[in-house]
Amino acid sequence: MDSVSKTPLLEYITAIKAQGASDETLISMLRSGGWSESDSRLAICQYYEHASGIPLPRRERGGGNRALDGLVYLIIYITLGTWTIGVGSIFFTLIARAFPLPYEHWGPGLLRQNLAGSLAQVIVAFPIYWLASAYAQRQIQRDPEKRRSGVRRWLTAIALVLAVGTAVGDLITFVAYLLKGALTIRFVLEVITVFVISGGVLWYYLPVLTLKGSPPGDE
């Protein structure tokens, strides 16, 4: 893309502003000429810098802060995946116990044994997830611009792609078993479990990628 700081563009903006056009009107005109809104606003900022002779103060951005943000959101989504898988495994075990297959024999201690690992996932991962999420929310309250953080949005996008992929795969498996006539109550409940968990993650974090910029409850 051509630089917005070219003299012809600044001359054009200067001439239009001299006619009393507002910034929003000028932005609309520039966009109709193929300029993006961000480039149009940048060009207007450069016009004011040129007209006033005072450069626009640039906000300092620390690379270390971006690295810390990336670490925090990695922790959030890794632990999110860990504890949601643990919750799903717990439900799978309870469903299997309620609707056992003919060759399955649930002894007195088998349920506890099967639940131990899944419960450990939730007990360890969920508090870490909650603490990291609370820390991230405090940072957003201190600096609302962090809602628009590229690191935050890209990592969220990756997490949501995994959630969507899981939900789609779950539905494909359900339809395949339906077409084969192999549906059972146990299988349907397992499909619902996966769909609810992955759908819940998608619903909760999708606002991060929208104009709202935050999950429900982060306001």
N, C-alpha and C positions, 0 to 999 in steps of 0.2 A: 504493500500500500504506500502511496506517496506520502511524504511527511506533511503534517498539517501546518508546519512552520514556514512553508514556502511563501515568498513575498506576494505573489498574485492573490493567494487566499487571504492574507492579512490586509491587502489593499481592498479586496472585495468586502471584507467584514467592516473595515474602516468606513468605506463608502456607504454601506447599508446602515451602519450605526449612526452615521451623520444624518440620515433621513429620519431618525427617531425610532427605528425598529427595536422591538424588545429582544432580549436574548432568546426567549422561546420561539419567537417568530423567525429569528435568524437560524436557529437550530433546525426548524422545520424546512427552511429553504435549503440549507446545506444538505439535509438528509434527502431531499428530493433530487439533489445533484449527485447523490451516491455516497456521501460521507456518512459514516456511522455516527450515532449520537455521542459516543465517548470521544471520537475525534473532533466532532463539532464543538463540544464543550471545551476540549483542550485548546482548540483554535481560538475560542472566545477568551479563554484565560490568557493566552498569549497576546491577544489584542489589548486586554487591559494592562498587561505587563508593559507592552510597548507604549501605550498611551500614558501610563503613569510614570514610567521609567523606574518602577520598583518591581523587582522580581517576586514572584509568588513564593512565599516560604514553603519549603518542602518538609513534610513530616518525616522524621527519622524512623526508619524501620530496622529493628535489630534482627539479623539473621539467626541469632541464638533463640529469640522468641519464636520464630517460625519452626525451628528445630524442636523446641519444647512443645509447641502446639502439635506438631506431627507425632511426637512420642506419646503425648496424652491421648490423642485420638486413636493411635494404634492400640494403646492399652484398652481404651473403651471398646473398640470393636473386636479385639481378640477375646477379651473377657465376655463380651456380649455373646459371641459365638460359642464360647465354652459353656456358659451357664444355660443358654437356651438349648443347646444339645443335651445338657444334663437333664433339663426339665422334660424334654421330649423323651429321653431314655427312661425317665421315671414313669411317664404315662405309658410308654410301650410295655414296660414290665408289669404295671398294674393291669393293663388290658390283656396281656398274655396270661396273667394269673386268673383273670375273670373268665377268659375264653381260651382255655388250654387246648393244644392240639392233642390228638389221641396218644401220641408217643411221649408227651410231656408229663412228668410227675413232680408236682410241687411238694417237696418235703417241708418239715417245720421251719428249717432255717434257710431254705433256698430263697425265699422272697427277700429276706434281709441281706443275704449275700449278693443277690443280683442288684439290689438298690444301693449298696454301699458306695460303689464307684460313682454312680450318678449323683447321689446326695453330696459326695465329696466335691464334685465339680461345682455344684450350685453353692455350697457352703463357702468354698474358697473364692470362686470367680465372681459371684454376685457382689460381695462387699467391695472388692477392688473396682469392679465396674461402677458401682454407686459412688465411691470416693472420687474416681477419675472424672465421672460425669459432673459431680458437684464442683470439683475444681474448675473444669472447663466452663461451667455456668457462671462461676464467680468471675472468671476472666472476661466473659462476655458482658457481664454487668458493669465491670470496670471500663471496658472498651467495647461498646456496641458494634464497632466496625468488624470485630472478630466474627460476628455472625456471617459475614461475607468472605471469610478466610478461604483462600483457594485450597489450602491443605485440608481444612475441615470438609469442604464440599467434595473434593476428590476422594478422600478416604470414605466418606459417607456414600458416594456413588458406587465405589467398589463393594461396600457392604450390601448395598441395595441390589446390585447386580447378582450377588450370591443369593440373596433372599428371593429375588424374582426367579432365578434359575432353579432354586429348590422348590418353589411353589409350582412352577411349570412342570418340572420333572415329576412332582407328586401327582399333578393332574393327569399327565400322560400315563403314568403307571396305573392310576385309577381307571382311565378309559380303556387301557389295554386289558385289564382284568375284567372289566365290564363286558367287553366284546368277546372275551373268551368264556364268559359265564362262570368265572371263578371267584366272584365276590363273596366274602364272608363278613359277618359282623365285626370280627376282630380286624380284618384288613381295612374295612371302612373306617373304623375308629382310629386306626393308625394313620390313615390318609388325612382324616380330619385334624388329628393332632399336629401333623407336619404343616398342613395348610394354615391352621390358626396361628402357629408360632411364627412361620415365615411371613404370613400376611400381617401379623401384629408388628413385626420389626419394620416391614415396609411402610405400614400406616404411620408408625410413630416417628420414623426418621425422614420420610419423604419431604416434609416441610423445609428441611435443611436445604434442599435443592430448589426450592421455590422462593418467591419474593418474601414470604414470611420469614424464612431463614432460620427457624428453630423448631424443635419438636414441641408437641403440645405440653404445656406446663412450664416451658422455659421463659415465658414472657416475664 
